[in-house]
């Protein structure tokens, strides 16, 4: 997997797990990514999802989703 072959708007859970593990310097499994993708309803028919939408979903979860 090279940076040129990645499209952050169409990643698989395996690709995203590698990217997130590298960024956070912690173990991130494809299963963990898949759980979030499924909970957020981000999966496309081909099994990919947008990392941008993934991070936005996590941010919303952490901040309470704008509920005041």
DAUR-V11023 format. One record per run of one state. SS is the DSSP state (A for helix, B for strand, O for the rest). FROM is the first residue (numbers start at 1). TO is the last residue. Records with the same first field share a line. If there is no record, write none. Layout:
SS=FROM-TO ; FROM-TO
This chain:
O=1-2 ; 6-10 ; 12-12 ; 25-29 ; 41-48 ; 50-50 ; 64-68
A=3-5 ; 13-24 ; 30-40 ; 51-63
B=11-11 ; 49-49
